[in-house]
Amino acid sequence: MEIPTFWAVLAVILLLLELWTIRGVLRSNAPVNSRCMWVAVVIFVPLFGMLAWLLVGAKQHAHPKASS
């Protein structure tokens, strides 16, 4: 695997993870302004934004469990 190919694959993986994180942010129960802030952080600081959302944001704004 050539070096440029490695970086292209890594960039695609990062992009897919970023889109998955944005989807999770938008589907959360957070207020709209909080979701907009999280999406901006994930877009402008991708790696830090994804880690911050997974460690802090996702726990604070989790979906309520459906009762059966």
SEKE-68828 format. One record per residue: z, x, y of N, C-alpha, C in turn; residue number from 0. Coordinates in Angstrom, 3 decimals. Layout:
BEGIN
<n_z: Z | n_x: X | n_y: Y | ca_z: Z | ca_x: X | ca_y: Y | c_z: Z | c_x: X | c_y: Y | rotor: NUM>
...
END
This chain:
BEGIN
<n_z: 0.000 | n_x: 0.851 | n_y: -1.173 | ca_z: 0.000 | ca_x: 0.000 | ca_y: 0.000 | c_z: 0.000 | c_x: 0.897 | c_y: 1.235 | rotor: 0>
<n_z: -0.961 | n_x: 0.696 | n_y: 2.097 | ca_z: -1.052 | ca_x: 1.499 | ca_y: 3.302 | c_z: 0.009 | c_x: 1.084 | c_y: 4.309 | rotor: 1>
<n_z: 0.307 | n_x: 1.979 | n_y: 5.207 | ca_z: 1.324 | ca_x: 1.697 | ca_y: 6.226 | c_z: 0.947 | c_x: 0.482 | c_y: 7.083 | rotor: 2>
<n_z: -0.292 | n_x: 0.380 | n_y: 7.629 | ca_z: -0.619 | ca_x: -0.811 | ca_y: 8.431 | c_z: -0.503 | c_x: -2.108 | c_y: 7.631 | rotor: 3>
<n_z: -0.863 | n_x: -2.075 | n_y: 6.362 | ca_z: -0.751 | ca_x: -3.271 | ca_y: 5.530 | c_z: 0.710 | c_x: -3.652 | c_y: 5.357 | rotor: 4>
<n_z: 1.559 | n_x: -2.665 | n_y: 5.176 | ca_z: 2.993 | ca_x: -2.924 | ca_y: 5.046 | c_z: 3.528 | c_x: -3.638 | c_y: 6.282 | rotor: 5>
<n_z: 3.168 | n_x: -3.152 | n_y: 7.482 | ca_z: 3.666 | ca_x: -3.760 | ca_y: 8.712 | c_z: 3.091 | c_x: -5.159 | c_y: 8.917 | rotor: 6>
<n_z: 1.856 | n_x: -5.381 | n_y: 8.509 | ca_z: 1.264 | ca_x: -6.715 | ca_y: 8.624 | c_z: 1.994 | c_x: -7.700 | c_y: 7.722 | rotor: 7>
<n_z: 2.294 | n_x: -7.280 | n_y: 6.490 | ca_z: 3.033 | ca_x: -8.149 | ca_y: 5.565 | c_z: 4.428 | c_x: -8.429 | c_y: 6.109 | rotor: 8>
<n_z: 5.087 | n_x: -7.411 | n_y: 6.644 | ca_z: 6.414 | ca_x: -7.586 | ca_y: 7.220 | c_z: 6.386 | c_x: -8.545 | c_y: 8.416 | rotor: 9>
<n_z: 5.335 | n_x: -8.449 | n_y: 9.239 | ca_z: 5.200 | ca_x: -9.340 | ca_y: 10.393 | c_z: 4.991 | c_x: -10.790 | c_y: 9.947 | rotor: 10>
<n_z: 4.206 | n_x: -10.997 | n_y: 8.906 | ca_z: 3.974 | ca_x: -12.351 | ca_y: 8.397 | c_z: 5.273 | c_x: -12.934 | c_y: 7.835 | rotor: 11>
<n_z: 6.026 | n_x: -12.119 | n_y: 7.109 | ca_z: 7.313 | ca_x: -12.580 | ca_y: 6.567 | c_z: 8.266 | c_x: -12.950 | c_y: 7.692 | rotor: 12>
<n_z: 8.328 | n_x: -12.118 | n_y: 8.735 | ca_z: 9.197 | ca_x: -12.411 | ca_y: 9.884 | c_z: 8.769 | c_x: -13.697 | c_y: 10.578 | rotor: 13>
<n_z: 7.467 | n_x: -13.909 | n_y: 10.723 | ca_z: 6.960 | ca_x: -15.129 | ca_y: 11.348 | c_z: 7.333 | c_x: -16.360 | c_y: 10.529 | rotor: 14>
<n_z: 7.184 | n_x: -16.281 | n_y: 9.212 | ca_z: 7.550 | ca_x: -17.420 | ca_y: 8.365 | c_z: 9.048 | c_x: -17.715 | c_y: 8.437 | rotor: 15>
<n_z: 9.870 | n_x: -16.666 | n_y: 8.442 | ca_z: 11.312 | ca_x: -16.864 | ca_y: 8.578 | c_z: 11.671 | c_x: -17.468 | c_y: 9.933 | rotor: 16>
<n_z: 10.957 | n_x: -17.039 | n_y: 10.963 | ca_z: 11.202 | ca_x: -17.585 | ca_y: 12.304 | c_z: 10.846 | c_x: -19.071 | c_y: 12.353 | rotor: 17>
<n_z: 9.722 | n_x: -19.441 | n_y: 11.773 | ca_z: 9.331 | ca_x: -20.858 | ca_y: 11.750 | c_z: 10.323 | c_x: -21.689 | c_y: 10.935 | rotor: 18>
<n_z: 10.817 | n_x: -21.142 | n_y: 9.824 | ca_z: 11.813 | ca_x: -21.835 | ca_y: 9.010 | c_z: 13.108 | c_x: -22.038 | c_y: 9.814 | rotor: 19>
<n_z: 13.499 | n_x: -21.028 | n_y: 10.591 | ca_z: 14.706 | ca_x: -21.136 | ca_y: 11.405 | c_z: 14.522 | c_x: -22.176 | c_y: 12.503 | rotor: 20>
<n_z: 13.366 | n_x: -22.172 | n_y: 13.166 | ca_z: 13.101 | ca_x: -23.163 | ca_y: 14.223 | c_z: 13.130 | c_x: -24.564 | c_y: 13.642 | rotor: 21>
<n_z: 12.571 | n_x: -24.744 | n_y: 12.466 | ca_z: 12.614 | ca_x: -26.056 | ca_y: 11.803 | c_z: 14.054 | c_x: -26.482 | c_y: 11.548 | rotor: 22>
<n_z: 14.881 | n_x: -25.544 | n_y: 11.085 | ca_z: 16.285 | ca_x: -25.852 | ca_y: 10.856 | c_z: 17.025 | c_x: -26.209 | c_y: 12.135 | rotor: 23>
<n_z: 16.706 | n_x: -25.515 | n_y: 13.215 | ca_z: 17.332 | ca_x: -25.805 | ca_y: 14.510 | c_z: 16.948 | c_x: -27.203 | c_y: 14.965 | rotor: 24>
<n_z: 15.674 | n_x: -27.530 | n_y: 14.885 | ca_z: 15.209 | ca_x: -28.830 | ca_y: 15.361 | c_z: 15.723 | c_x: -29.985 | c_y: 14.510 | rotor: 25>
<n_z: 16.023 | n_x: -29.738 | n_y: 13.245 | ca_z: 16.534 | ca_x: -30.791 | ca_y: 12.366 | c_z: 18.056 | c_x: -30.900 | c_y: 12.399 | rotor: 26>
<n_z: 18.719 | n_x: -30.030 | n_y: 13.135 | ca_z: 20.181 | ca_x: -30.058 | ca_y: 13.178 | c_z: 20.677 | c_x: -31.227 | c_y: 14.033 | rotor: 27>
<n_z: 21.972 | n_x: -31.464 | n_y: 13.980 | ca_z: 22.578 | ca_x: -32.544 | ca_y: 14.757 | c_z: 23.074 | c_x: -32.081 | c_y: 16.112 | rotor: 28>
<n_z: 22.649 | n_x: -30.920 | n_y: 16.547 | ca_z: 23.073 | ca_x: -30.373 | ca_y: 17.835 | c_z: 22.478 | c_x: -31.205 | c_y: 18.971 | rotor: 29>
<n_z: 23.143 | n_x: -31.201 | n_y: 20.130 | ca_z: 22.552 | ca_x: -31.876 | ca_y: 21.298 | c_z: 21.203 | c_x: -31.246 | c_y: 21.648 | rotor: 30>
<n_z: 20.365 | n_x: -32.005 | n_y: 22.344 | ca_z: 19.006 | ca_x: -31.552 | ca_y: 22.651 | c_z: 19.015 | c_x: -30.246 | c_y: 23.441 | rotor: 31>
<n_z: 19.890 | n_x: -30.129 | n_y: 24.445 | ca_z: 19.892 | ca_x: -28.902 | ca_y: 25.238 | c_z: 20.334 | c_x: -27.697 | c_y: 24.403 | rotor: 32>
<n_z: 21.212 | n_x: -27.907 | n_y: 23.457 | ca_z: 21.638 | ca_x: -26.828 | ca_y: 22.572 | c_z: 20.496 | c_x: -26.414 | c_y: 21.645 | rotor: 33>
<n_z: 19.763 | n_x: -27.383 | n_y: 21.135 | ca_z: 18.621 | ca_x: -27.064 | ca_y: 20.276 | c_z: 17.559 | c_x: -26.288 | c_y: 21.039 | rotor: 34>
<n_z: 17.303 | n_x: -26.693 | n_y: 22.292 | ca_z: 16.317 | ca_x: -25.982 | ca_y: 23.117 | c_z: 16.750 | c_x: -24.539 | c_y: 23.353 | rotor: 35>
<n_z: 18.041 | n_x: -24.335 | n_y: 23.602 | ca_z: 18.552 | ca_x: -22.987 | ca_y: 23.812 | c_z: 18.378 | c_x: -22.152 | c_y: 22.556 | rotor: 36>
<n_z: 18.713 | n_x: -22.702 | n_y: 21.390 | ca_z: 18.580 | ca_x: -21.970 | ca_y: 20.131 | c_z: 17.116 | c_x: -21.633 | c_y: 19.841 | rotor: 37>
<n_z: 16.213 | n_x: -22.578 | n_y: 20.080 | ca_z: 14.788 | ca_x: -22.314 | ca_y: 19.844 | c_z: 14.311 | c_x: -21.186 | c_y: 20.760 | rotor: 38>
<n_z: 14.734 | n_x: -21.197 | n_y: 22.027 | ca_z: 14.342 | ca_x: -20.129 | ca_y: 22.952 | c_z: 14.866 | c_x: -18.777 | c_y: 22.478 | rotor: 39>
<n_z: 16.110 | n_x: -18.736 | n_y: 22.015 | ca_z: 16.678 | ca_x: -17.478 | ca_y: 21.526 | c_z: 15.906 | c_x: -16.999 | c_y: 20.303 | rotor: 40>
<n_z: 15.589 | n_x: -17.901 | n_y: 19.388 | ca_z: 14.862 | ca_x: -17.511 | ca_y: 18.173 | c_z: 13.453 | c_x: -17.022 | c_y: 18.514 | rotor: 41>
<n_z: 12.807 | n_x: -17.627 | n_y: 19.508 | ca_z: 11.451 | ca_x: -17.218 | ca_y: 19.873 | c_z: 11.449 | c_x: -15.874 | c_y: 20.599 | rotor: 42>
<n_z: 12.360 | n_x: -15.702 | n_y: 21.567 | ca_z: 12.316 | ca_x: -14.505 | ca_y: 22.393 | c_z: 13.036 | c_x: -13.299 | c_y: 21.796 | rotor: 43>
<n_z: 13.985 | n_x: -13.527 | n_y: 20.914 | ca_z: 14.695 | ca_x: -12.431 | ca_y: 20.225 | c_z: 14.736 | c_x: -12.804 | c_y: 18.746 | rotor: 44>
<n_z: 13.603 | n_x: -12.680 | n_y: 18.049 | ca_z: 13.473 | ca_x: -13.272 | ca_y: 16.713 | c_z: 14.526 | c_x: -12.841 | c_y: 15.693 | rotor: 45>
<n_z: 14.685 | n_x: -11.578 | n_y: 15.458 | ca_z: 15.591 | ca_x: -11.150 | ca_y: 14.400 | c_z: 17.038 | c_x: -11.480 | c_y: 14.749 | rotor: 46>
<n_z: 17.460 | n_x: -11.158 | n_y: 15.966 | ca_z: 18.816 | ca_x: -11.483 | ca_y: 16.401 | c_z: 19.028 | c_x: -12.994 | c_y: 16.437 | rotor: 47>
<n_z: 18.032 | n_x: -13.732 | n_y: 16.927 | ca_z: 18.148 | ca_x: -15.186 | ca_y: 17.018 | c_z: 18.310 | c_x: -15.852 | c_y: 15.664 | rotor: 48>
<n_z: 17.530 | n_x: -15.381 | n_y: 14.688 | ca_z: 17.646 | ca_x: -15.947 | ca_y: 13.337 | c_z: 19.012 | c_x: -15.654 | c_y: 12.733 | rotor: 49>
<n_z: 19.459 | n_x: -14.421 | n_y: 12.870 | ca_z: 20.771 | ca_x: -14.067 | ca_y: 12.319 | c_z: 21.888 | c_x: -14.829 | c_y: 13.019 | rotor: 50>
<n_z: 21.804 | n_x: -14.957 | n_y: 14.339 | ca_z: 22.827 | ca_x: -15.685 | ca_y: 15.089 | c_z: 22.867 | c_x: -17.151 | c_y: 14.668 | rotor: 51>
<n_z: 21.697 | n_x: -17.763 | n_y: 14.505 | ca_z: 21.663 | ca_x: -19.167 | ca_y: 14.086 | c_z: 22.264 | c_x: -19.333 | c_y: 12.700 | rotor: 52>
<n_z: 21.888 | n_x: -18.448 | n_y: 11.785 | ca_z: 22.387 | ca_x: -18.576 | ca_y: 10.417 | c_z: 23.890 | c_x: -18.332 | c_y: 10.332 | rotor: 53>
<n_z: 24.412 | n_x: -17.434 | n_y: 11.158 | ca_z: 25.843 | ca_x: -17.110 | ca_y: 11.098 | c_z: 26.708 | c_x: -18.056 | c_y: 11.920 | rotor: 54>
<n_z: 26.192 | n_x: -18.534 | n_y: 13.044 | ca_z: 27.023 | ca_x: -19.323 | ca_y: 13.964 | c_z: 26.514 | c_x: -20.751 | c_y: 14.123 | rotor: 55>
<n_z: 25.272 | n_x: -20.889 | n_y: 14.521 | ca_z: 24.740 | ca_x: -22.198 | ca_y: 14.891 | c_z: 24.631 | c_x: -23.183 | c_y: 13.753 | rotor: 56>
<n_z: 24.153 | n_x: -22.740 | n_y: 12.614 | ca_z: 23.939 | ca_x: -23.654 | ca_y: 11.487 | c_z: 25.261 | c_x: -24.244 | c_y: 10.999 | rotor: 57>
<n_z: 26.334 | n_x: -23.479 | n_y: 11.061 | ca_z: 27.636 | ca_x: -23.980 | ca_y: 10.610 | c_z: 28.209 | c_x: -24.995 | c_y: 11.588 | rotor: 58>
<n_z: 27.966 | n_x: -24.791 | n_y: 12.877 | ca_z: 28.504 | ca_x: -25.707 | ca_y: 13.885 | c_z: 27.755 | c_x: -27.034 | c_y: 13.920 | rotor: 59>
<n_z: 26.472 | n_x: -27.005 | n_y: 13.584 | ca_z: 25.642 | ca_x: -28.202 | ca_y: 13.724 | c_z: 25.032 | c_x: -28.623 | c_y: 12.401 | rotor: 60>
<n_z: 25.799 | n_x: -28.570 | n_y: 11.350 | ca_z: 25.291 | ca_x: -28.924 | ca_y: 10.019 | c_z: 25.045 | c_x: -30.419 | c_y: 9.918 | rotor: 61>
<n_z: 24.106 | n_x: -30.787 | n_y: 9.052 | ca_z: 23.840 | ca_x: -32.193 | ca_y: 8.776 | c_z: 25.036 | c_x: -32.799 | c_y: 8.048 | rotor: 62>
<n_z: 25.405 | n_x: -34.022 | n_y: 8.370 | ca_z: 26.458 | ca_x: -34.656 | ca_y: 7.583 | c_z: 25.942 | c_x: -34.953 | c_y: 6.184 | rotor: 63>
<n_z: 26.808 | n_x: -34.826 | n_y: 5.201 | ca_z: 26.385 | ca_x: -35.087 | ca_y: 3.830 | c_z: 26.186 | c_x: -36.576 | c_y: 3.623 | rotor: 64>
<n_z: 25.103 | n_x: -36.909 | n_y: 2.941 | ca_z: 24.816 | ca_x: -38.311 | ca_y: 2.662 | c_z: 25.758 | c_x: -38.819 | c_y: 1.580 | rotor: 65>
<n_z: 26.336 | n_x: -39.967 | n_y: 1.821 | ca_z: 27.227 | ca_x: -40.537 | ca_y: 0.800 | c_z: 26.412 | c_x: -41.443 | c_y: -0.104 | rotor: 66>
<n_z: 26.676 | n_x: -41.363 | n_y: -1.389 | ca_z: 25.912 | ca_x: -42.168 | ca_y: -2.337 | c_z: 26.673 | c_x: -43.352 | c_y: -2.817 | rotor: 67>
END
